[in-house]
Structures are given as structure tokens and as C-alpha cells.
């Protein structure tokens, strides 16, 4: 019987490491954690998480947006959007305005005052990881990950429990 060198014993540390190095799921998540650390350091002076800063950036461009559309733009579930709105409202950075059955989300004056600082933090964050990785790598990775995500979303969205119509 021929030796199958593609099948490895996953209990051996060197072979497990090889498996992880070639596993897209592991690699993307490890990379995301590293990027998140860099982002958190950049947004810490604003007392905002990078996710909340992204939320506010979307809101600056779309004042009065409804939570469902926010979920679509940020690719987050309704419950996560609700938690974000609650957390940012508690900090007096956003407010809800009800109009019948619909809810619109607006930045408050205090939230709007953060816009230049958030923009600077994002620019600094981008420049930091671009300096580390190189501009070609950054652009290539972003394009490839976005394309791959779009392809996966097309086949996996119905099975995730996430409302694809958000």
C-alpha cells in the first residue's frame, strides 16, 4: 500500500503545528486577534472598542439609519446591534428616535464630537499595520479575504441562523 503523506497524525506536535499553519480558519482567527490587539491599543485613548468606533463611523455617514440596516452594513446580528446601541447610548454617544414601529439611530452631539478623533485613530491604525505588513500585502489580503468571504456567504448564509435579509 503506498504511503499517504498527505494524512498526518494530528497527535504529533510538529504535525499539528503544520496542520494549523495550513488551516485557513486558524490562520484568519489568529491574524484577526493580532490585528485586534493593535486596533484596541489605538482606540483605547478614546475609551471605545474598534467595533464601536466602526459603528459610529457608519452612523456618521448614515444618521437616522435603522438597526436592521446597521446590522447589514456591519455584518452583525440584531442582538449584537442592540447591545452596541445600548452601550453607546449609555455613554451618550447615540440616541434612538422612534417613529411608529421603526427606530432610527442618530449620533448625539457628544458622539459627533468624537468623529475627528475616531478618523485619526483609524488612520493611525491603518498606517501602523500597513507599515508592518507593507501596502501590497495589505491590499492583496483585504481583496482576497473580501472575495473569499463573499463566496462563503453565498453558500453558508442559509445555514448560519443569521438573517440574510438584514
C-alpha positions as CSV (number, residue, x, y, z in Angstrom):
1,X,0.0,0.0,0.0
2,X,1.5,3.4,-1.0
3,X,2.4,5.8,1.8
4,X,-0.1,8.6,2.0
5,X,2.0,11.6,3.0
6,X,-1.0,14.0,3.0
7,X,-2.5,12.2,6.0
8,X,-0.7,13.2,9.2
9,X,-1.0,12.0,12.7
10,X,-2.6,15.0,14.4
11,X,-1.4,14.0,17.8
12,X,2.3,14.8,17.0
13,X,3.1,18.4,17.9
14,X,5.1,19.2,14.7
15,X,2.4,17.7,12.5
16,X,-0.4,19.5,14.5
17,X,1.5,22.8,14.0
18,X,1.8,22.1,10.3
19,X,-1.9,21.4,10.2
20,X,-2.7,24.7,11.9
21,X,-0.3,26.7,9.7
22,X,-2.3,25.4,6.7
23,X,-5.7,25.8,8.2
24,X,-7.5,28.9,6.9
25,X,-9.9,29.1,9.9
26,X,-7.0,29.0,12.4
27,X,-4.8,31.4,10.4
28,X,-7.6,34.0,9.9
29,X,-8.6,34.0,13.5
30,X,-5.0,34.2,14.8
31,X,-4.4,37.1,12.4
32,X,-7.6,38.8,13.5
33,X,-6.6,38.5,17.1
34,X,-3.3,40.2,16.4
35,X,-4.9,42.9,14.4
36,X,-7.5,43.4,17.1
37,X,-4.7,44.0,19.7
38,X,-3.2,46.7,17.5
39,X,-6.6,48.3,17.0
40,X,-7.6,48.2,20.7
41,X,-4.4,49.9,21.6
42,X,-5.2,52.7,19.0
43,X,-8.7,53.2,20.2
44,X,-8.0,52.9,24.0
45,X,-7.4,56.6,24.4
46,X,-11.0,57.2,23.1
47,X,-12.4,54.7,25.5
48,X,-14.0,52.9,22.6
49,X,-13.6,49.4,21.2
50,X,-12.7,49.2,17.5
51,X,-16.1,47.7,16.8
52,X,-17.9,50.6,18.5
53,X,-15.8,53.1,16.5
54,X,-16.8,51.3,13.3
55,X,-20.4,51.5,14.4
56,X,-20.1,55.3,14.9
57,X,-18.3,55.8,11.5
58,X,-21.3,54.1,9.8
59,X,-23.7,56.2,11.8
60,X,-21.8,59.5,10.9
61,X,-22.4,58.6,7.2
62,X,-26.0,57.4,7.8
63,X,-27.6,59.4,10.6
64,X,-31.1,58.1,11.2
65,X,-30.3,54.6,10.0
66,X,-32.4,51.8,11.3
67,X,-30.8,48.9,13.4
68,X,-31.6,46.4,10.7
69,X,-29.6,48.3,8.0
70,X,-26.7,48.8,10.6
71,X,-26.6,45.1,11.0
72,X,-26.3,44.6,7.3
73,X,-23.5,47.1,6.9
74,X,-21.5,45.8,9.8
75,X,-22.4,42.2,9.2
76,X,-23.6,41.8,12.8
77,X,-26.7,40.0,14.2
78,X,-29.6,42.1,15.5
79,X,-28.8,41.2,19.1
80,X,-25.2,42.5,18.7
81,X,-26.5,45.7,17.1
82,X,-28.9,46.1,20.1
83,X,-26.0,45.6,22.5
84,X,-23.9,48.2,20.6
85,X,-26.7,50.7,20.6
86,X,-27.3,50.2,24.3
87,X,-23.6,50.6,25.2
88,X,-23.2,53.7,23.1
89,X,-26.4,55.2,24.3
90,X,-25.2,54.6,27.9
91,X,-22.1,56.7,27.0
92,X,-24.4,59.3,25.5
93,X,-22.9,58.8,22.0
94,X,-26.0,57.7,20.2
95,X,-29.7,58.1,20.6
96,X,-32.8,56.2,19.4
97,X,-35.7,58.0,17.9
98,X,-38.9,56.1,17.5
99,X,-41.3,56.8,14.6
100,X,-44.2,54.5,14.9
101,X,-42.8,50.9,14.6
102,X,-39.5,52.0,13.3
103,X,-36.4,53.1,15.2
104,X,-33.8,55.5,13.8
105,X,-30.3,55.8,15.4
106,X,-28.5,59.1,15.5
107,X,-25.2,60.2,16.9
108,X,-25.6,62.7,19.7
109,X,-23.6,65.9,19.8
110,X,-21.1,64.2,22.1
111,X,-20.9,61.3,19.6
112,X,-20.4,63.7,16.7
113,X,-17.6,65.4,18.7
114,X,-15.6,62.1,18.6
115,X,-15.7,62.0,14.8
116,X,-12.3,63.6,14.1
117,X,-10.6,61.6,16.9
118,X,-12.1,58.3,15.5
119,X,-10.9,59.2,12.0
120,X,-7.4,59.9,13.3
121,X,-7.3,56.6,15.3
122,X,-8.4,54.7,12.2
123,X,-5.9,56.4,10.0
124,X,-3.1,55.7,12.5
125,X,-4.2,52.1,12.9
126,X,-4.2,51.6,9.1
127,X,-0.8,53.3,8.8
128,X,0.6,51.1,11.6
129,X,-0.5,47.8,10.1
130,X,0.4,48.9,6.6
131,X,3.9,49.9,7.8
132,X,4.3,46.4,9.4
133,X,2.9,44.3,6.5
134,X,3.6,46.5,3.5
135,X,0.9,48.2,1.3
136,X,0.9,45.5,-1.3
137,X,0.3,42.8,1.3
138,X,-2.5,44.8,3.0
139,X,-4.3,45.5,-0.3
140,X,-3.9,41.9,-1.5
141,X,-5.1,40.4,1.8
142,X,-8.1,42.7,2.0
143,X,-9.2,41.9,-1.6
144,X,-8.7,38.1,-1.1
145,X,-10.4,37.9,2.2
146,X,-13.4,40.0,1.0
147,X,-13.7,37.8,-2.1
148,X,-13.5,34.6,-0.1
149,X,-16.0,35.9,2.4
150,X,-18.4,36.8,-0.3
151,X,-18.1,33.3,-1.8
152,X,-18.6,31.6,1.6
153,X,-21.5,33.9,2.4
154,X,-23.3,32.8,-0.8
155,X,-23.2,29.1,0.2
156,X,-23.3,29.3,4.0
157,X,-25.7,32.1,4.9
158,X,-28.9,30.0,5.0
159,X,-27.2,27.6,7.4
160,X,-25.9,30.1,9.9
161,X,-29.1,31.2,11.6
162,X,-28.2,34.7,10.6
163,X,-31.0,36.5,8.8
164,X,-29.5,37.1,5.3
165,X,-32.1,39.7,4.6
166,X,-30.8,42.1,7.3
